[in-house]
Amino acid sequence: MSFSGNSDFNWDLYKIFYTVAECSSFSKAAEKLFITQPSISYSIKQLEESLGTKLFYRVPSGAKLTPDGVELLEYVKKSYSIILSGERNLKESKDLKHGRISVGVQSHIGEFFLFPFIEKFHKKHKNIEINIISRNTDEMISLMEKNQVDFMIDTSPINTIYNNITIKPLLELENCFISNRDLKDEVHSLKDLEGRNLILPVIRSTPRKELIKCCNEYNVTLTPFMTIETTEMLIQAIKKDMGVGYVLKSAVKNDIKEKNLFEVKVKEKLPTIGLNIVYISDYLTHVPLEFMNEIKNEFT
């Protein structure tokens, strides 16, 4: 990409470029920005001329970024997010009397890990709006890159193509087998679970992958009759006596304490899973930074 060297910077052109790229359409970008499509086309032409390169291909479905357009978009995205963060930081109350926080977290982690922090923070700062967003890891990272999530809490491994993301380990989470009946006289090892009705997380999940590695180490094959994607549904299935399940111990600690469920203990050491806090430093504003630091300080 060659630049003309012109020192005049027109943010409006980059805003239009960003919107067309996000919409993959000149007409949809015009609707979103409340201007005419010819104005959009003229602005993109101006930007292309000033940069000395083509930014979009016209395709039947709308507009597709050229390689130079893809490169430029990454810079514009970062600049746009930093500007939004700066604007929001100025509007937020430094004494935490008003503001908002958006946290990305998977539902079962939110319930046992995040809610106690929210409860404590809300008692001190009652006017702060807190939004909880539950998606898979890739979706939450994408939302964080778009400045729609301030930070996220998620289990390892966290793989990302972005190099601006900070991943800080918080703690190790234990996994366990559970049943709605006490099986201490029947089950003592992983081998004793072979042939039983097992309810396990889906095979693409980290807990299931780590469990398979563990079983291979001990020459054990655990074949589930049912796999469930969400921890909440898996726990409900176990409570209905449909089988022995495998979950994060923290997610069922109250049920175990109240004897609604029983831990099925085995002699082998089961895998643990790392819990992390994930964020982009440049995008964090005062209010979510305060909340995030309260969580981090608990584990340092």
Backbone bond lengths (Angstrom), bond angles and torsions (degrees), N, CA, C in turn:
res aa  C-N    CA-C-N  psi(-1)  N-CA   C-N-CA  omega(-1)  CA-C   N-CA-C  phi
1 M - - - 1.464 - - 1.522 108.99 -
2 S 1.325 117.27 127.81 1.467 120.13 179.53 1.519 109.30 -107.47
3 F 1.335 117.19 137.58 1.454 121.70 -178.67 1.528 109.24 -107.31
4 S 1.313 115.04 145.27 1.461 120.22 -173.84 1.519 112.66 -75.68
5 G 1.360 116.48 -17.99 1.458 118.43 -178.22 1.511 112.53 86.65
6 N 1.318 119.39 1.05 1.460 123.21 177.83 1.511 109.75 -66.00
7 S 1.336 117.92 125.32 1.460 121.55 -176.84 1.525 112.59 -80.87
8 D 1.343 118.23 -13.21 1.467 120.94 179.51 1.523 108.94 -70.38
9 F 1.338 114.95 124.92 1.466 119.48 -178.73 1.518 108.59 -112.15
10 N 1.324 116.17 124.41 1.458 121.36 -179.57 1.527 108.43 -113.89
11 W 1.346 115.59 98.22 1.461 119.64 -177.96 1.522 112.02 -61.99
12 D 1.334 117.74 -32.83 1.469 121.01 -179.26 1.528 111.45 -58.04
13 L 1.325 117.16 -38.14 1.463 119.89 179.19 1.531 111.05 -64.22
14 Y 1.314 115.92 -39.73 1.467 119.66 -179.60 1.531 111.22 -72.66
15 K 1.331 115.65 -32.75 1.463 119.29 175.92 1.527 110.05 -64.37
16 I 1.319 116.51 -42.16 1.461 120.94 178.03 1.520 110.39 -66.14
17 F 1.339 116.37 -43.72 1.471 120.08 176.86 1.525 110.63 -57.30
18 Y 1.326 116.64 -47.13 1.465 121.98 -179.19 1.525 111.05 -59.92
19 T 1.315 116.91 -42.47 1.466 121.22 -177.61 1.521 111.28 -68.92
20 V 1.327 117.55 -41.51 1.467 120.64 176.84 1.529 109.78 -62.06
21 A 1.328 116.16 -42.57 1.470 120.42 179.84 1.521 111.14 -63.15
22 E 1.327 116.74 -41.75 1.463 120.71 -179.59 1.527 111.48 -68.68
23 C 1.322 116.99 -36.23 1.474 121.80 -178.04 1.524 112.91 -87.29
24 S 1.343 116.24 -17.83 1.474 121.85 -173.90 1.522 111.25 54.46
25 S 1.319 115.14 34.59 1.475 119.97 -176.58 1.519 110.07 -164.60
26 F 1.336 116.55 134.50 1.461 121.67 175.44 1.529 110.17 -70.04
27 S 1.347 115.94 -42.36 1.462 119.73 -176.47 1.524 111.51 -68.47
28 K 1.332 117.13 -41.28 1.469 119.75 179.23 1.527 110.97 -67.44
29 A 1.334 116.29 -35.97 1.463 119.86 176.90 1.526 110.38 -64.69
30 A 1.335 116.49 -38.66 1.471 120.89 177.99 1.529 110.68 -61.89
31 E 1.337 116.03 -42.75 1.468 119.94 178.35 1.526 111.15 -63.61
32 K 1.309 116.23 -42.12 1.463 120.72 -177.32 1.522 111.92 -67.37
33 L 1.344 116.49 -35.41 1.464 120.89 -176.78 1.528 112.72 -95.34
34 F 1.343 116.05 -1.88 1.475 121.79 178.83 1.533 112.48 59.38
35 I 1.335 114.80 40.77 1.466 119.84 173.03 1.533 107.85 -131.97
36 T 1.325 116.52 171.75 1.461 119.59 -174.97 1.528 110.79 -79.70
37 Q 1.335 115.77 158.04 1.459 119.94 179.02 1.532 111.78 -65.84
38 P 1.361 118.72 -39.36 1.469 117.87 175.80 1.530 112.93 -58.52
39 S 1.345 115.96 -34.81 1.477 119.41 177.95 1.515 110.86 -65.52
40 I 1.338 115.52 -38.72 1.466 120.39 177.08 1.531 109.67 -62.40
41 S 1.324 116.08 -48.71 1.463 121.05 -178.54 1.520 111.42 -60.59
42 Y 1.342 116.39 -42.76 1.463 120.93 -179.58 1.532 110.72 -64.76
43 S 1.345 116.71 -40.90 1.473 120.74 -179.80 1.525 111.11 -64.72
44 I 1.330 117.03 -42.24 1.464 120.43 178.93 1.520 110.09 -64.76
45 K 1.341 116.50 -38.74 1.464 120.76 178.26 1.531 110.16 -63.20
46 Q 1.346 116.31 -42.04 1.466 120.44 177.72 1.532 111.47 -59.85
47 L 1.334 115.25 -44.93 1.461 119.48 -178.60 1.527 111.02 -66.06
48 E 1.326 116.35 -41.23 1.456 120.32 178.71 1.527 111.15 -62.46
49 E 1.329 116.33 -40.69 1.464 119.76 179.51 1.529 111.43 -67.12
50 S 1.346 115.82 -39.15 1.474 118.76 -178.54 1.533 111.50 -69.64
51 L 1.358 116.40 -29.63 1.465 120.18 -179.64 1.526 112.23 -93.31
52 G 1.322 116.27 -13.17 1.456 120.36 179.65 1.510 113.75 69.93
53 T 1.322 116.94 34.57 1.467 120.35 -179.80 1.526 110.26 -156.72
54 K 1.321 116.15 158.48 1.458 121.58 177.41 1.523 108.58 -88.19
55 L 1.329 117.65 135.26 1.460 122.25 -175.59 1.525 113.50 -105.68
56 F 1.349 117.12 -25.65 1.464 120.76 -177.22 1.522 111.34 -134.70
57 Y 1.327 115.13 145.76 1.462 121.99 164.63 1.525 107.08 -99.38
58 R 1.311 116.37 139.17 1.466 119.88 170.90 1.518 108.06 -83.27
59 V 1.327 116.95 125.01 1.464 122.87 179.63 1.523 108.20 -127.85
60 P 1.352 118.12 162.00 1.476 120.49 -178.35 1.526 113.55 -54.70
61 S 1.345 116.99 -33.12 1.471 119.61 -177.97 1.521 112.85 -83.79
62 G 1.343 117.30 -7.54 1.462 119.41 179.71 1.511 112.10 145.39
63 A 1.339 116.75 -110.55 1.461 121.63 -177.33 1.523 109.85 -136.41
64 K 1.328 115.74 137.36 1.459 121.49 -179.71 1.521 108.64 -124.41
65 L 1.327 115.65 135.61 1.458 120.65 -179.55 1.528 111.83 -67.15
66 T 1.316 116.15 139.47 1.462 121.63 170.26 1.539 107.44 -78.12
67 P 1.316 119.37 169.95 1.474 120.03 175.96 1.528 112.90 -55.03
68 D 1.357 116.88 -40.78 1.467 119.23 176.76 1.525 111.12 -66.78
69 G 1.332 116.35 -35.05 1.463 120.72 177.12 1.517 111.73 -63.93
70 V 1.326 116.48 -40.42 1.474 121.22 177.48 1.525 110.36 -62.30
71 E 1.325 115.41 -42.84 1.471 119.94 179.73 1.521 111.23 -63.44
72 L 1.325 115.73 -45.56 1.466 119.93 -179.36 1.524 111.31 -64.21
73 L 1.330 116.68 -39.06 1.460 120.77 -177.42 1.525 111.33 -58.35
74 E 1.320 117.76 -38.15 1.467 120.28 -179.47 1.526 110.70 -61.85
75 Y 1.341 116.89 -40.21 1.465 119.72 178.09 1.522 111.23 -69.43
76 V 1.326 116.11 -40.83 1.467 120.06 -177.95 1.528 110.56 -67.05
77 K 1.321 116.33 -39.99 1.467 120.45 178.31 1.522 110.46 -57.12
78 K 1.324 115.95 -48.36 1.463 120.33 -178.72 1.529 110.74 -63.20
79 S 1.325 116.16 -43.97 1.463 120.17 -179.60 1.520 110.78 -63.72
80 Y 1.332 116.11 -42.74 1.463 121.59 -178.86 1.529 110.27 -62.89
81 S 1.316 116.63 -43.50 1.468 120.64 -179.15 1.522 111.26 -66.42
82 I 1.337 116.82 -39.38 1.461 119.85 179.41 1.523 110.64 -66.73
83 I 1.328 117.83 -39.48 1.468 121.29 177.42 1.523 110.51 -63.33
84 L 1.335 116.66 -44.46 1.470 120.27 177.95 1.525 110.77 -61.03
85 S 1.327 116.23 -40.67 1.462 120.12 179.15 1.521 111.12 -64.40
86 G 1.343 116.27 -42.46 1.455 120.35 178.47 1.518 112.08 -62.79
87 E 1.329 115.96 -43.19 1.466 120.74 178.49 1.526 110.85 -62.50
88 R 1.331 115.45 -44.96 1.466 120.12 -179.45 1.524 111.24 -66.50
89 N 1.322 116.90 -38.19 1.463 120.34 -178.96 1.519 111.54 -63.08
90 L 1.330 116.54 -37.26 1.462 120.80 178.71 1.523 111.25 -68.58
91 K 1.339 116.18 -32.26 1.465 120.44 -178.48 1.526 112.58 -80.44
92 E 1.339 116.31 -25.91 1.453 119.45 -177.06 1.526 111.49 -73.67
93 S 1.300 114.28 150.10 1.457 120.39 179.06 1.527 109.52 -80.68
94 K 1.325 116.45 126.30 1.468 120.32 179.74 1.527 111.80 -69.62
95 D 1.335 117.30 -23.57 1.462 120.28 177.85 1.526 111.64 -92.95
96 L 1.364 115.93 13.20 1.469 123.59 175.21 1.536 112.70 60.52
97 K 1.322 115.82 35.35 1.470 118.99 175.84 1.519 111.59 -86.68
98 H 1.319 116.86 -19.48 1.463 120.40 173.16 1.529 108.87 -155.80
99 G 1.318 115.05 159.25 1.455 121.45 -177.24 1.517 109.95 145.46
100 R 1.333 116.23 -175.86 1.469 119.67 -179.42 1.521 109.68 -145.66
101 I 1.314 114.09 158.83 1.464 122.15 178.79 1.524 107.77 -136.07
102 S 1.323 117.39 135.18 1.463 122.39 173.87 1.522 108.42 -121.33
103 V 1.329 115.45 118.73 1.464 121.27 -177.24 1.523 109.48 -116.68
104 G 1.317 116.66 131.17 1.453 121.43 175.12 1.520 110.00 -95.00
105 V 1.314 117.16 126.92 1.463 120.75 -178.96 1.521 109.28 -159.71
106 Q 1.321 117.22 141.76 1.455 119.89 175.02 1.524 108.79 -72.78
107 S 1.325 115.88 145.25 1.463 121.47 -165.83 1.526 113.70 -55.72
108 H 1.329 118.39 -44.42 1.466 119.16 -175.82 1.524 111.78 -69.55
109 I 1.337 117.33 -27.16 1.458 120.44 176.34 1.528 109.82 -75.80
110 G 1.322 115.78 -38.80 1.458 120.32 179.23 1.512 112.24 -58.60
111 E 1.314 115.79 -42.42 1.471 120.10 -174.79 1.518 112.47 -63.72
112 F 1.335 117.67 -48.33 1.464 118.33 -174.78 1.526 113.16 -91.41
113 F 1.351 117.49 -23.58 1.456 118.82 -174.75 1.524 113.15 -105.16
114 L 1.325 116.97 -50.39 1.466 120.37 -170.22 1.525 113.51 -81.33
115 F 1.331 117.76 -36.99 1.465 120.75 -174.16 1.536 113.59 -56.28
116 P 1.340 119.98 -41.11 1.475 118.22 177.66 1.527 113.06 -60.15
117 F 1.333 117.65 -36.41 1.469 120.51 177.67 1.528 110.97 -69.04
118 I 1.332 115.96 -39.80 1.466 119.71 178.62 1.519 110.50 -62.54
119 E 1.322 115.82 -44.40 1.469 120.87 -179.75 1.527 110.65 -58.83
120 K 1.316 116.20 -45.60 1.471 121.13 -179.53 1.530 111.38 -65.69
121 F 1.339 116.90 -43.05 1.466 121.72 -178.80 1.525 110.82 -66.76
122 H 1.329 116.30 -40.91 1.470 120.63 -177.95 1.528 111.80 -65.79
123 K 1.301 117.35 -33.52 1.468 119.64 178.82 1.523 111.24 -63.66
124 K 1.330 116.31 -32.84 1.469 120.77 -179.47 1.527 112.52 -86.41
125 H 1.351 116.57 -31.49 1.471 120.70 -172.78 1.533 109.11 -132.78
126 K 1.310 116.00 76.93 1.476 121.43 -169.69 1.524 113.79 -69.39
127 N 1.337 118.20 -19.16 1.468 120.30 -176.68 1.531 113.44 -95.65
128 I 1.313 116.99 3.50 1.465 120.79 177.96 1.527 108.67 -84.44
129 E 1.319 116.05 124.92 1.474 120.88 177.29 1.519 109.38 -82.98
130 I 1.332 115.98 130.95 1.461 120.98 -179.29 1.524 109.44 -118.71
131 N 1.331 115.91 123.71 1.469 121.81 178.69 1.522 109.16 -111.84
132 I 1.337 116.21 129.17 1.454 121.72 177.66 1.526 108.27 -107.23
133 I 1.319 116.28 124.90 1.462 122.07 -178.51 1.522 108.75 -118.24
134 S 1.327 116.59 123.38 1.463 121.24 -177.41 1.523 109.82 -112.95
135 R 1.324 115.92 114.13 1.467 123.02 178.88 1.528 107.71 -143.46
136 N 1.325 116.11 177.98 1.458 117.81 171.77 1.536 109.28 -76.68
137 T 1.310 116.59 170.82 1.467 121.38 -172.40 1.525 112.47 -57.98
138 D 1.327 117.63 -48.17 1.468 121.09 -177.53 1.526 111.44 -61.56
139 E 1.323 116.21 -41.32 1.470 119.80 -179.57 1.522 111.14 -66.87
140 M 1.334 116.68 -39.44 1.468 119.12 -179.97 1.524 111.11 -67.28
141 I 1.326 117.35 -38.35 1.465 120.41 177.26 1.524 110.18 -63.97
142 S 1.331 116.32 -41.44 1.466 120.53 177.74 1.522 111.04 -60.87
143 L 1.324 117.30 -42.70 1.464 121.32 178.65 1.526 111.13 -66.35
144 M 1.319 116.66 -34.70 1.454 120.69 177.63 1.525 110.55 -67.36
145 E 1.332 116.73 -39.82 1.460 121.34 177.29 1.528 111.35 -63.89
146 K 1.335 115.84 -29.68 1.470 120.60 179.80 1.530 112.01 -89.87
147 N 1.338 116.54 5.70 1.461 121.94 179.31 1.523 112.49 67.44
148 Q 1.324 117.41 26.05 1.460 121.08 177.61 1.522 111.53 -100.83
149 V 1.321 117.12 -11.17 1.461 123.95 172.57 1.520 107.19 -129.63
150 D 1.335 117.34 130.35 1.466 120.87 -177.40 1.521 112.18 -76.43
151 F 1.315 116.11 -45.82 1.463 121.04 174.51 1.519 107.98 -156.65
152 M 1.319 116.79 168.85 1.453 120.17 -177.39 1.520 110.74 -136.16
153 I 1.327 115.03 153.77 1.458 122.95 174.22 1.516 106.68 -114.87
154 D 1.335 117.72 123.12 1.463 119.10 -176.39 1.521 110.24 -154.29
155 T 1.321 114.68 160.44 1.464 120.69 -179.47 1.531 110.85 -86.66
156 S 1.321 115.46 158.20 1.469 121.49 176.21 1.533 109.26 -76.68
157 P 1.330 116.79 156.70 1.463 127.29 -4.36 1.529 110.81 -83.75
158 I 1.319 116.24 150.51 1.460 121.54 175.90 1.525 106.91 -115.76
159 N 1.306 116.27 106.70 1.459 121.91 -179.44 1.520 109.78 -103.59
160 T 1.313 116.78 129.51 1.456 120.33 -178.59 1.525 110.72 -145.38
161 I 1.319 115.31 149.15 1.461 120.68 177.42 1.526 111.28 -83.70
162 Y 1.332 116.63 -11.65 1.461 120.19 -175.42 1.527 110.41 -85.61
163 N 1.343 115.98 139.80 1.464 119.98 -179.42 1.526 112.75 -102.28
164 N 1.341 116.87 5.49 1.463 120.37 -179.70 1.527 112.08 -100.87
165 I 1.322 116.93 7.09 1.461 121.76 -175.22 1.518 110.62 -97.58
166 T 1.336 115.58 133.31 1.459 121.96 176.91 1.522 109.30 -102.14
167 I 1.327 116.61 132.13 1.463 122.01 178.99 1.524 107.80 -120.66
168 K 1.351 116.63 115.03 1.455 121.37 -179.04 1.529 110.08 -113.83
169 P 1.333 118.14 119.16 1.470 120.45 177.05 1.529 111.29 -65.28
170 L 1.331 116.26 140.80 1.457 121.71 178.84 1.525 111.76 -108.57
171 L 1.343 116.27 -54.59 1.457 120.18 -178.57 1.514 110.27 -161.98
172 E 1.333 115.34 170.07 1.455 121.89 176.46 1.524 108.86 -101.71
173 L 1.328 116.64 132.62 1.459 122.24 -179.85 1.521 110.46 -102.58
174 E 1.324 116.13 136.01 1.459 120.99 177.73 1.520 110.96 -86.49
175 N 1.315 115.95 147.32 1.466 122.21 170.42 1.524 108.59 -105.54
176 C 1.331 115.89 158.83 1.459 118.85 176.36 1.527 109.76 -154.98
177 F 1.323 114.97 161.58 1.458 121.45 169.90 1.519 107.85 -92.56
178 I 1.331 115.89 142.59 1.461 119.32 178.97 1.521 110.56 -136.80
179 S 1.334 113.64 155.88 1.460 121.07 179.15 1.527 107.74 -144.99
180 N 1.331 117.55 163.36 1.463 118.56 175.32 1.525 111.17 -89.84
181 R 1.339 114.94 5.54 1.465 121.03 176.10 1.524 108.97 -129.68
182 D 1.304 116.53 151.72 1.464 121.12 178.56 1.528 108.84 -78.72
183 L 1.342 116.12 114.81 1.466 121.01 -176.32 1.528 112.57 -109.28
184 K 1.346 116.80 23.55 1.471 118.90 -174.50 1.532 112.77 -64.57
185 D 1.330 117.59 -22.51 1.468 119.64 178.12 1.526 112.68 -89.69
186 E 1.336 116.13 -7.48 1.460 120.09 -175.85 1.525 113.68 -112.35
187 V 1.317 116.81 -30.01 1.466 121.29 -175.00 1.523 110.35 -123.46
188 H 1.327 115.72 124.64 1.467 120.86 178.04 1.530 112.11 -128.28
189 S 1.324 116.29 -15.68 1.466 119.89 -177.16 1.524 109.48 -147.47
190 L 1.327 115.31 170.03 1.467 120.02 176.75 1.525 111.25 -59.77
191 K 1.334 115.94 -34.95 1.465 120.85 -179.76 1.529 110.92 -59.57
192 D 1.329 116.60 -33.85 1.465 121.14 -179.48 1.524 112.79 -69.78
193 L 1.329 116.68 -13.99 1.468 120.29 179.95 1.526 112.25 -89.16
194 E 1.329 116.53 -12.88 1.463 119.54 178.23 1.525 109.62 -62.18
195 G 1.333 116.22 134.65 1.457 120.97 177.95 1.513 114.57 85.48
196 R 1.328 117.78 -6.48 1.468 120.16 177.49 1.530 110.45 -85.83
197 N 1.324 115.10 162.08 1.466 119.93 173.23 1.523 108.03 -69.82
198 L 1.309 116.30 108.54 1.458 121.32 -178.00 1.523 110.27 -111.00
199 I 1.324 114.86 139.77 1.467 122.03 175.32 1.524 106.37 -119.56
200 L 1.323 116.35 111.72 1.461 121.15 -173.37 1.528 111.81 -120.15
201 P 1.325 116.94 159.47 1.477 119.50 172.79 1.530 109.97 -62.20
202 V 1.331 116.26 159.89 1.467 120.62 -179.62 1.528 109.77 -61.20
203 I 1.312 116.14 153.69 1.463 121.50 -169.21 1.528 113.26 -66.57
204 R 1.340 118.22 -23.08 1.465 119.99 -179.89 1.530 112.54 -81.96
205 S 1.334 117.12 -8.96 1.461 120.39 -177.19 1.528 110.72 -76.09
206 T 1.327 116.11 152.36 1.464 121.00 179.04 1.529 112.38 -61.48
207 P 1.356 119.52 -45.73 1.478 118.15 179.37 1.525 112.92 -57.47
208 R 1.337 117.01 -39.82 1.470 119.98 -179.00 1.533 110.37 -69.05
209 K 1.307 117.65 -43.17 1.462 120.75 179.61 1.530 111.32 -60.16
210 E 1.348 115.56 -42.80 1.458 119.53 -179.54 1.523 111.44 -69.75
211 L 1.332 116.57 -34.30 1.466 120.24 177.37 1.535 110.67 -65.43
212 I 1.316 116.06 -41.04 1.475 120.21 178.28 1.533 110.11 -60.37
213 K 1.333 117.73 -43.50 1.468 121.49 177.87 1.527 110.49 -59.97
214 C 1.322 115.32 -43.22 1.462 120.85 -179.83 1.525 110.78 -62.91
215 C 1.324 116.51 -45.21 1.465 120.96 -179.65 1.533 111.16 -64.27
216 N 1.321 116.56 -39.27 1.470 120.07 177.99 1.526 111.16 -61.32
217 E 1.330 115.14 -36.70 1.464 120.18 179.95 1.534 111.37 -63.05
218 Y 1.336 115.59 -33.75 1.469 120.03 -178.17 1.534 112.30 -102.99
219 N 1.332 115.57 12.26 1.464 120.78 177.84 1.541 111.48 56.86
220 V 1.319 115.19 46.78 1.469 122.42 -179.75 1.519 108.51 -121.64
221 T 1.336 117.02 140.65 1.464 121.59 176.18 1.523 108.90 -119.10
222 L 1.327 115.95 114.25 1.459 121.31 178.12 1.521 108.67 -106.08
223 T 1.322 115.91 113.53 1.463 121.59 -177.71 1.521 109.42 -108.98
224 P 1.328 117.78 114.34 1.469 119.19 -178.63 1.529 111.75 -77.67
225 F 1.321 115.12 151.35 1.458 118.36 170.40 1.529 109.86 -90.69
226 M 1.354 115.31 -14.46 1.465 119.51 177.95 1.524 109.38 -149.94
227 T 1.335 115.46 138.92 1.462 120.79 171.28 1.517 108.12 -117.55
228 I 1.327 115.85 143.78 1.470 121.11 -177.01 1.522 108.55 -133.78
229 E 1.310 116.58 137.93 1.468 121.48 -175.56 1.523 112.75 -77.60
230 T 1.338 117.77 -39.17 1.458 120.02 -175.44 1.522 111.45 -101.79
231 T 1.326 115.17 141.23 1.463 120.84 179.18 1.517 111.35 -61.87
232 E 1.330 116.53 -38.94 1.469 120.15 -177.75 1.524 111.45 -59.83
233 M 1.329 116.93 -45.57 1.463 120.16 179.71 1.526 111.32 -68.84
234 L 1.329 116.39 -36.02 1.461 120.02 179.21 1.532 110.11 -62.63
235 I 1.323 116.46 -43.56 1.469 120.54 178.81 1.523 111.07 -63.20
236 Q 1.329 117.58 -41.25 1.469 120.67 179.52 1.521 111.36 -63.74
237 A 1.334 116.38 -37.59 1.474 119.95 178.75 1.526 110.62 -64.55
238 I 1.323 116.62 -37.89 1.465 120.41 179.30 1.526 110.25 -69.00
239 K 1.318 116.41 -39.58 1.469 119.71 178.59 1.529 111.74 -62.94
240 K 1.315 116.05 -26.48 1.472 120.34 177.56 1.534 111.78 -85.71
241 D 1.329 116.50 10.08 1.464 123.01 177.38 1.532 112.20 62.15
242 M 1.338 115.41 39.01 1.454 119.09 178.64 1.523 112.06 -88.16
243 G 1.329 116.97 -10.97 1.453 119.18 178.87 1.514 112.53 160.40
244 V 1.330 115.18 -172.26 1.463 122.69 176.60 1.524 107.73 -96.35
245 G 1.320 116.21 130.12 1.461 120.14 -176.44 1.507 113.50 -112.47
246 Y 1.338 115.38 167.27 1.464 122.67 -179.36 1.515 108.03 -127.23
247 V 1.342 116.28 116.72 1.468 120.91 -174.38 1.524 110.68 -143.65
248 L 1.341 115.24 171.00 1.457 120.02 170.13 1.523 108.70 -67.43
249 K 1.309 116.93 130.71 1.468 121.10 -176.13 1.524 111.62 -61.63
250 S 1.326 116.09 -35.41 1.471 119.91 -179.90 1.523 112.20 -62.20
251 A 1.344 116.71 -28.35 1.464 120.42 -177.44 1.524 112.49 -73.97
252 V 1.345 116.86 -16.86 1.474 119.43 -176.82 1.532 111.66 -125.54
253 K 1.326 118.25 13.45 1.462 119.87 -174.50 1.527 111.92 -61.77
254 N 1.338 117.74 -36.57 1.464 119.64 179.13 1.521 111.19 -70.22
255 D 1.342 116.42 -39.57 1.467 119.94 177.74 1.526 110.99 -63.68
256 I 1.329 116.91 -38.53 1.465 120.85 177.98 1.532 110.25 -67.42
257 K 1.329 115.72 -42.09 1.462 120.45 -179.95 1.526 111.33 -62.65
258 E 1.340 116.05 -40.11 1.468 120.49 -178.84 1.519 113.02 -88.40
259 K 1.342 116.30 3.18 1.461 123.83 178.37 1.535 113.44 61.40
260 N 1.335 114.57 30.60 1.465 119.19 168.12 1.529 109.70 -77.62
261 L 1.348 114.85 -27.87 1.462 122.21 176.18 1.522 108.44 -137.02
262 F 1.334 115.69 161.10 1.456 120.77 -179.08 1.524 109.39 -125.56
263 E 1.319 115.57 135.64 1.460 118.99 174.56 1.519 109.28 -73.40
264 V 1.332 115.05 133.03 1.461 121.16 177.00 1.527 106.16 -97.92
265 K 1.323 116.16 101.29 1.464 120.26 -173.08 1.524 111.47 -85.34
266 V 1.333 114.50 138.24 1.470 120.98 176.43 1.522 107.89 -124.06
267 K 1.330 116.00 155.26 1.465 120.61 -176.29 1.530 112.62 -72.19
268 E 1.331 116.47 -25.75 1.465 120.38 -179.57 1.533 110.74 -73.80
269 K 1.326 115.85 150.75 1.467 120.46 175.71 1.517 109.21 -80.08
270 L 1.306 116.79 120.02 1.466 121.55 179.94 1.525 110.08 -82.93
271 P 1.327 117.19 153.32 1.471 120.23 -178.32 1.531 112.37 -64.56
272 T 1.313 115.00 147.05 1.466 120.72 170.75 1.529 108.65 -104.29
273 I 1.327 115.34 163.27 1.466 120.51 -179.28 1.527 108.73 -128.98
274 G 1.331 116.26 132.31 1.456 120.67 179.87 1.527 112.01 -76.37
275 L 1.333 115.63 137.00 1.465 121.52 174.96 1.520 108.10 -107.08
276 N 1.334 116.22 132.72 1.471 121.40 -173.10 1.518 111.57 -127.48
277 I 1.322 113.98 155.75 1.462 120.53 168.07 1.527 106.88 -108.22
278 V 1.329 116.44 132.81 1.468 122.12 -170.06 1.530 108.85 -127.18
279 Y 1.339 116.51 132.83 1.461 119.24 -175.68 1.519 111.33 -158.92
280 I 1.337 114.48 167.73 1.469 122.21 173.66 1.526 106.86 -116.74
281 S 1.300 116.73 110.55 1.477 121.34 -171.88 1.525 112.60 -55.00
282 D 1.337 117.11 -43.43 1.467 121.06 -175.41 1.531 112.46 -64.96
283 Y 1.337 117.22 -21.98 1.462 119.86 -175.47 1.525 113.08 -96.44
284 L 1.324 117.35 -9.96 1.455 119.91 -175.62 1.528 111.23 -75.97
285 T 1.316 115.59 130.36 1.460 120.75 175.77 1.527 109.58 -102.03
286 H 1.326 115.75 177.06 1.464 121.14 -168.07 1.533 113.49 -58.28
287 V 1.321 116.91 -47.68 1.472 120.03 -173.50 1.527 112.58 -67.66
288 P 1.357 119.39 -54.40 1.470 117.78 177.78 1.530 113.43 -62.99
289 L 1.334 117.17 -29.95 1.466 120.03 177.56 1.528 110.57 -63.80
290 E 1.330 116.01 -39.96 1.466 120.36 178.37 1.525 111.08 -62.19
291 F 1.335 115.76 -44.44 1.464 120.32 -179.82 1.530 110.71 -67.08
292 M 1.338 116.37 -44.01 1.455 120.41 -179.71 1.528 111.50 -61.63
293 N 1.322 116.62 -39.65 1.464 120.19 -179.47 1.531 111.62 -67.66
294 E 1.318 117.15 -31.02 1.465 119.79 176.14 1.526 110.45 -63.12
295 I 1.336 115.65 -38.63 1.465 119.73 177.46 1.520 110.93 -69.44
296 K 1.336 116.76 -48.08 1.463 121.10 -178.97 1.526 112.29 -60.12
297 N 1.333 116.02 -40.29 1.468 120.06 -176.07 1.527 112.09 -66.83
298 E 1.305 116.25 -22.20 1.467 120.66 178.32 1.528 111.44 -66.54
299 F 1.344 115.80 -21.20 1.472 119.40 -173.69 1.527 113.09 -120.29
300 T 1.336 116.52 16.18 1.468 119.58 178.17 1.524 110.60 -119.66
